[in-house]
């Protein structure tokens, strides 16, 4: 199934958190919090401003993003859980190249 979000909405797939702590303790499923990090799967064309001009989104498919704990609407498409949220619910985009350069 193909899904195309409208306006300034994005479809995000949660990225699961680690199952172990840094000390090696395994965290049971019941104690885990929902991850607030995900990957943008699809993005709408953008929102319209007061003049009717299309304002494109800052995020695109493939971006890793951070979002609020209660952001978005949970949906299940083809057996996979996704979140549909407005771009304004996204707190920021993770830049993996910057962290990779810093580690090197």
Buried (B, 14 or more C-beta within 10 A) or exposed (E): EEEEBEEBBBBBBBEEEEEEEEEEEEEEEEEEEEBBBBBBBBBBBBBEEEEEEEEEBEBEEEBBBBBEEEBBEEEEEEEEEBBBBBBEBBEEBBEEEEEEEEEE
